[in-house]
Amino acid sequence: MPGFNYKPMSYARLQQEHPKWLIVGSETASCVSSRGVYHLPMKLEGKTADHQVSSCDIEAPSWAYCPDVEFEAQHQLANVVGEFVWTGFDYLGEPTPYGGRNDWPSRSSYFGIVIYRSVWTD
């Protein structure tokens, strides 16, 4: 079973070219947000002065995308059988999007997947 990192936009083409393949998202959906922080009105902000990313789950690093993109690809194509999310929890290190010299003292990655519960449960 082939796996693809950050390629939901390629699933339909892959299904057409290889109709017998089962496809898995081997690394997907890196949305960034700070839990419990809401900057309103909701809009894309990039870096903010308070080193917090709004918890609205609409921002992603330049190399990734938010979960809704992956959800849509999986719902539309029967041969996409699942995904492995990077990452399932917030952790110390890789403080995206605050990893630059002028971003100290930020130290955590804001990748937790709280939004998935609403998709995976009734």
Buried (B, 14 or more C-beta within 10 A) or exposed (E): EEBBEBBBEEBBEBBEEEEEEEBBBBBBBBBBBBEEBEBEEEEEBEBBEEBBBBBBBBBBBEEBBBBBBBBEBBEEBEBBEEBBBBBEEBBEEBBBBBBEEEEEEBBBBBBBBEBBEEEEEE
